[in-house]
Amino acid sequence: MIRTVDLRGRSLSKFEYQSALPRASMDVAQAMELIQPILHRVKNGNESDLLALAQEFDGVLPSSIRVPQSALDSALAQLDPKIRTALEVSAARITKVHN
């Protein structure tokens, strides 16, 4: 379950922010070792590999991985403009870093 923390209207010190929003500690090298086989299947596999991964990790076996254009259009139309802007800024930053 994702914990929601509402800090709106509060003026916190760095320590208070860190206490309210603790960072998870993890061994990145160990995590990468675990996910490399999955990344390989996604990058080099085909649609049946992706469907198998969906069943393995999500417990569902969709009939297709293609999302109908009408569903995409509907989702975009219903998206809060502020969230869309935030997603577009994030995507631009990711593209800038990885290109």
N, C-alpha and C positions, 0 to 999 in steps of 0.2 A: 504494500500500500504506500502510495506517495503521500508524504506529509506536506501539508500546506502551511506556510508561514507568512503571515501578513505583516509587513513592516512599514506599510504606508503611514505617513504622518509621524514617524518616529525618527529621532535624531540619535543615532547610536555611534559609539566609538568603534574603532576597528576590532577591538577585543569583543565587544558586545555583538557585532555582526558575525564574527567567527564563532562565537558561542551559540548564536541563534541558527547559524547555517554551517554546521561542521562539515568539513570535507571528508569524504570516504578515504580510507587508507587502503592501498592495494599495491601489489607487486605487478607493475605493468608488464615486465618481461614474462612473468608467469602467466598473466592473462593472455598475452599475445601467443604464447606457446599453446594455450588451450584453444584459441580461436583460429589459428592458422589453417587447420584442416577445413573448417567451415568456410573461411574466406576463399580457400582454394576451390571448394565446390561451387561457391557462388560465382566466382570469377571465371572458372573454366568449364563449368557444367552447362547443362541445358535446362529446358523448362521442367523436365521430369525431376531433375535434381532439386530445383527450387520448390517444387510441389512436395517432394519428400522432406525437405527441411521445414516447410510449413507444417506438415503433419507431425514431425519430430518435436519441434519447439512450441508450436501453437496448438497442437491437438486438432487441427482441421486439415481437410484435404479439399482445397477448392478445385472446381472443375477447370479453372483457367487462372492464370496470373494477370491477365489483361483486365484493366478496369475500364468499363464503358465510358466513352467520351461524355455522354450525358450525365453520368455520375460525377465526373470531374468538374464539368461546367456547373452543376448544381452545388457542389461543395464549395467551389470558388465564389459563387454568387452569395452563399450564406456565410462566408468567412468575414469576421469582424475586420474592418479596414485597418485597424491598429495592429492586429495580429498579422495580417497580410504584409503590412509594411515591415514589421519586425522580422518576419520570415525572409522577405526579400533582402533586407540589410544583412541578415545572417548568411544567406546564400551568397551574396556578393563578397562578403568577407572570406568565406570558405574558398570560393573560387580564386580570390586574390592570393590567398596563402598557398593553395595547391597548384597554381599554374605558373 
